[in-house]
């Protein structure tokens, strides 16, 4: 049976900043870390994730926040 790993990205749309990233429910970084304070171009981010094998499976949010869920097979 195929096994998957999951990635969740929370984006503050007002600031165009990544606010939180988790892989398999393990926090990779959050708003308190220095890496975060960088404007994000979602098309570039999605292209990079796609080249790493991540597939967008769901997204939802509001005007201020968007949450994106990705999966990729574990080899």
Short mmCIF file of the C-alpha atoms (twelve columns), coordinates in Angstrom:
data_MODEL
# 
_entry.id   MODEL 
# 
loop_
_atom_site.group_PDB 
_atom_site.id 
_atom_site.type_symbol 
_atom_site.label_atom_id 
_atom_site.label_alt_id 
_atom_site.label_comp_id 
_atom_site.label_asym_id 
_atom_site.label_seq_id 
_atom_site.Cartn_x 
_atom_site.Cartn_y 
_atom_site.Cartn_z 
_atom_site.pdbx_PDB_model_num 
ATOM 1  C CA . UNK A 1  0.000   0.000  0.000  1 
ATOM 2  C CA . UNK A 2  1.254   3.480  -0.891 1 
ATOM 3  C CA . UNK A 3  2.301   5.631  2.078  1 
ATOM 4  C CA . UNK A 4  2.171   9.431  2.002  1 
ATOM 5  C CA . UNK A 5  3.708   12.373 3.776  1 
ATOM 6  C CA . UNK A 6  1.701   15.556 4.229  1 
ATOM 7  C CA . UNK A 7  2.640   19.235 4.182  1 
ATOM 8  C CA . UNK A 8  0.493   22.094 5.512  1 
ATOM 9  C CA . UNK A 9  1.316   25.717 4.784  1 
ATOM 10 C CA . UNK A 10 -0.501  28.639 6.409  1 
ATOM 11 C CA . UNK A 11 -0.087  31.954 4.563  1 
ATOM 12 C CA . UNK A 12 -0.957  35.376 5.964  1 
ATOM 13 C CA . UNK A 13 -2.419  36.919 2.818  1 
ATOM 14 C CA . UNK A 14 -2.362  40.473 4.182  1 
ATOM 15 C CA . UNK A 15 1.405   40.350 4.693  1 
ATOM 16 C CA . UNK A 16 2.128   37.736 1.972  1 
ATOM 17 C CA . UNK A 17 4.158   35.793 4.542  1 
ATOM 18 C CA . UNK A 18 4.263   32.139 5.443  1 
ATOM 19 C CA . UNK A 19 2.982   31.895 8.986  1 
ATOM 20 C CA . UNK A 20 3.322   28.178 9.711  1 
ATOM 21 C CA . UNK A 21 4.626   25.035 7.985  1 
ATOM 22 C CA . UNK A 22 4.191   21.467 9.198  1 
ATOM 23 C CA . UNK A 23 5.222   18.157 7.653  1 
ATOM 24 C CA . UNK A 24 3.347   15.147 9.055  1 
ATOM 25 C CA . UNK A 25 2.151   17.343 11.942 1 
ATOM 26 C CA . UNK A 26 5.725   18.289 12.896 1 
ATOM 27 C CA . UNK A 27 6.319   22.039 12.858 1 
ATOM 28 C CA . UNK A 28 9.047   23.010 10.393 1 
ATOM 29 C CA . UNK A 29 8.877   26.708 11.294 1 
ATOM 30 C CA . UNK A 30 6.377   29.231 12.541 1 
ATOM 31 C CA . UNK A 31 5.879   32.962 12.869 1 
ATOM 32 C CA . UNK A 32 8.386   33.289 15.732 1 
ATOM 33 C CA . UNK A 33 11.370  32.216 13.634 1 
ATOM 34 C CA . UNK A 34 13.571  34.523 11.582 1 
ATOM 35 C CA . UNK A 35 13.088  32.568 8.331  1 
ATOM 36 C CA . UNK A 36 9.488   33.681 8.066  1 
ATOM 37 C CA . UNK A 37 9.643   37.403 7.466  1 
ATOM 38 C CA . UNK A 38 9.853   37.177 3.695  1 
ATOM 39 C CA . UNK A 39 7.230   38.037 1.118  1 
ATOM 40 C CA . UNK A 40 5.904   34.961 -0.656 1 
ATOM 41 C CA . UNK A 41 4.909   34.593 -4.290 1 
ATOM 42 C CA . UNK A 42 2.548   31.618 -4.173 1 
ATOM 43 C CA . UNK A 43 3.049   30.618 -7.812 1 
ATOM 44 C CA . UNK A 44 6.816   30.340 -7.237 1 
ATOM 45 C CA . UNK A 45 6.280   28.417 -3.999 1 
ATOM 46 C CA . UNK A 46 3.858   25.976 -5.640 1 
ATOM 47 C CA . UNK A 47 6.204   25.453 -8.590 1 
ATOM 48 C CA . UNK A 48 9.068   24.641 -6.197 1 
ATOM 49 C CA . UNK A 49 6.924   22.234 -4.186 1 
ATOM 50 C CA . UNK A 50 5.746   20.526 -7.377 1 
ATOM 51 C CA . UNK A 51 9.336   19.987 -8.481 1 
ATOM 52 C CA . UNK A 52 9.936   18.313 -5.098 1 
ATOM 53 C CA . UNK A 53 7.044   15.888 -5.692 1 
ATOM 54 C CA . UNK A 54 4.370   17.631 -3.599 1 
ATOM 55 C CA . UNK A 55 0.807   17.623 -4.947 1 
ATOM 56 C CA . UNK A 56 -1.750  20.217 -3.816 1 
ATOM 57 C CA . UNK A 57 -4.764  18.330 -2.464 1 
ATOM 58 C CA . UNK A 58 -6.767  21.027 -0.667 1 
ATOM 59 C CA . UNK A 59 -6.822  24.713 0.127  1 
ATOM 60 C CA . UNK A 60 -9.151  26.986 2.057  1 
ATOM 61 C CA . UNK A 61 -9.145  30.282 3.840  1 
ATOM 62 C CA . UNK A 62 -10.405 33.832 3.956  1 
ATOM 63 C CA . UNK A 63 -9.215  37.200 2.713  1 
ATOM 64 C CA . UNK A 64 -6.553  37.243 5.435  1 
ATOM 65 C CA . UNK A 65 -5.451  33.596 5.672  1 
ATOM 66 C CA . UNK A 66 -5.015  30.664 3.319  1 
ATOM 67 C CA . UNK A 67 -4.175  27.107 4.328  1 
ATOM 68 C CA . UNK A 68 -2.771  24.727 1.708  1 
ATOM 69 C CA . UNK A 69 -2.431  20.960 2.071  1 
ATOM 70 C CA . UNK A 70 -0.019  18.920 -0.034 1 
ATOM 71 C CA . UNK A 71 0.919   15.242 -0.182 1 
ATOM 72 C CA . UNK A 72 3.676   13.198 -1.787 1 
ATOM 73 C CA . UNK A 73 4.464   9.506  -1.778 1 
ATOM 74 C CA . UNK A 74 7.010   8.167  0.663  1 
ATOM 75 C CA . UNK A 75 9.528   6.121  -1.270 1 
# 
